[in-house]
Amino acid sequence: MIIVSKNNPQVKELASLKEKKGRRERGTFLVEGEKMVRECVQSGMKVLRLAVREGYGGDTYSLPFLTLGDDAFRAVCDEKTPRQIAAEVEIPTPRLRPPTSPCLLLDGVSDPANVGAIVRTAVASGFGEIYLASCADPFAPKSVRASMSGVFFATLYRGERAEILSALEGVELIAADMNGQNVFCFEPPARYALCIGNEGNGLSEEVARLAKRKVRIPMDVRTESLNASVAAGIFMYLFKKKTFERL
């Protein structure tokens, strides 16, 4: 059976995942495209169902699926040029707890693309635990795309700032700050949380107050700042380099 109407109840359910309200109500998010869906399935995340475009001949991984006509499939997907397959995936909700290794604290990062890009680099560089305090939704379509499957492999702890800071009690907070120590001369401790603040306003007062050490990336005088995800990536790899040098 091919569903052609955009008003079909199942199409509306899937389309609602493009919005925060829909994701919150259903407890699921949308993954689009063959590569992302394949990696999501391989990661072990709970895929509830697939939506495939009429004529799709690829793998459906023995999962329940809906076959949609072109208009219905476009209504479901967030991408301007939808691929051939999308998946509804359960949002993981790990219990908030202290980190087991060096981690990231994202403090008010508001751009979904930045959140996703930071998650992508964090997974690549070995920062598997990420705490998000009052941030953009990492399971929004833009975040998921920018993460390039990173959201499938990172442990994402979300909550109010006070809850997050309580879980990080006893962990040294290291703030990314324009007035901090040159990061190239910095030696990170064995256990820490690298703190990345809001794109325009930086770290919140609460996090800045608790961060005893601050680091900065030296820049040419003609450059005022770096994109939050770019800066986070530089910090993460430099911190890891310092750790490996000590081994």
Secondary structure by P-SEA (a helix, b strand, c coil): ccccccccaaaaaaaacccaaaaaaacccccccaaaaaaaaaacccccbbbbcccccccccccbbbbbcaaaaaaacccccccccccbbbbbbccbbbbccbbbbbcccccaaaaaaaaaaaaaacccbbbbccccccccaaaaaaacccccccccccccaaaaaaaaccbbbbbbccccccccccccccbbbbccccccccccaaaaaaccbbbbbbbccccccccaaaaaaaaaaaaaaaaaaac
